[in-house]
Each structure stands twice: as structure tokens, then as C-alpha cells.
């Protein structure tokens, strides 16, 4: 009976210690001014700042990562619940896992080989680029070029919105946007274009119904040069 009692106490102490350690590892970081960095291999909770960038190192984990004025970067094999900024770019290294969506207003988005986004990939102003990346939701922009690169897979639709009050601020673009669906790339949903674009679709790519543009086929490793507007 005494041994059983001691074993129970020891188990309770260990459980409390583990819980405390987990809480520390998953601590949130909230700032107004200043960048946030999660070192390689470490674990944090939600990351929020107003003026500053957010960087999640290689093999590091975080919850939702958000900033207003600053970029967001996730290193190789890193992961986060979601990524969001207003004025800044978002870049994913190789084999990154984002549980939900990736969104910026004024900034580019790029995802490298082996990465996966569990929600939508959205911006207003700035290029969108994928290389061997899976997006479980939609890819949407207003005023950016889009490259669904080699062997990438978008399970939702690809949409270029017409500028409106709902997408302000939107800079006036002097030329048609360039949309490239690369070798072996797949877009399960429709391609919807509400403004003028130059659409290039590789011979080995698969896409849904195209509305608002005429596809220009190509068979080379990279798309042809932009046509004069």
C-alpha cells in the first residue's frame, strides 16, 4: 500500500512537471514593436506583433503567426497553424506545413518544394508562387502574377478578382497579369478571371473550367515570355 501510494504521488509530480514544460514550450509571444523569432527546433504558441517580422526557424513549430508591418518566414520543415500579414511578404521553405490559411494584403507569397497549406492562399497586391506545393483550399489574388509551378496541386479554385472596395487598397496595374500553370501542375477547381490576364498552361498540366481568359499552351520547362499588352 505504501509503495502504491508513493508511485501515485511520483506519477502526479511527473505529470505536473510535463504539463508545466509543455505550457512553457507553447508560450505565446505578443509584441507591438519588434520582430519575433522562433529558434530552429523549438516550439511556441501564437506569435503576434504589429511592427516587425516573424521568423519560424527550421524544424520549429508555432501557432498562428500574425503581423501588420513585416514579413513572415517559415524555415525548412517548420510548421504553423496559420500565417497572416498586412504589409509584407510570406515565404515558406521546403516541406513546411501550415494547418490553415496563408494571407497577406500587400506582399508576395512563395512556397517551396514539398510544402502544404491546409487552407486558402490569398493576397491582394503581390506575386504568388508555388513549387511542388499542395494547397488544400483556393488560390486568390487581385493584382498579382500567379505561378502554380512544377507538380504543384491546388485542390480548390484559382481566382483573380476584379478590384473593388472590398479589396482596397489596390494599386492600378498598367499591364495584364501573368498566370502560369506549370509542368505537371494540377488545379482541381475552376480558373476564374475577372480582369485581363495572360494565361499560360503547360501541356502536362490539368485544370478545371477556364472563365474569363484563353489559355496559351506551352511545352517548354518554363512559360514563354510575356506577350505585349
Long-range contacts (C-beta under 8 A, 24 or more apart in sequence): 26-63, 28-63, 35-70, 36-65, 36-67, 38-62, 40-75, 46-81, 53-88, 54-85, 56-80, 58-93, 71-107, 72-104, 74-98, 82-119, 89-126, 92-117, 92-133, 101-137, 105-169, 106-169, 108-144, 111-135, 120-156, 124-167, 124-169, 124-170, 125-169, 125-170, 125-171, 130-154, 138-189, 139-187, 141-177, 142-167, 142-170, 143-170, 143-171, 143-173, 143-177, 144-177, 145-177, 145-178, 145-179, 145-180, 146-177, 146-178, 146-179, 146-180, 147-179, 147-180, 147-182, 148-180, 148-181, 148-182, 148-185, 148-187, 148-205, 149-180, 149-182, 149-185, 150-182, 150-183, 150-184, 150-185, 151-182, 151-183, 151-184, 151-185, 152-182, 152-185, 152-186, 153-185, 153-186, 153-188, 154-185, 154-186, 154-187, 154-188, 154-189, 155-188, 155-189, 156-188, 156-189, 157-187, 157-189, 157-190, 157-191, 157-192, 157-208, 158-187, 158-189, 158-190, 158-191, 158-192, 158-207, 159-191, 159-192, 159-193, 159-194, 160-192, 160-193, 160-194, 160-195, 160-197, 160-212, 161-194, 161-195, 162-194, 162-195, 163-195, 175-226, 175-229, 176-229, 178-223, 178-226, 179-213, 180-223, 181-205, 181-207, 182-223, 183-221, 198-226, 198-227, 200-224
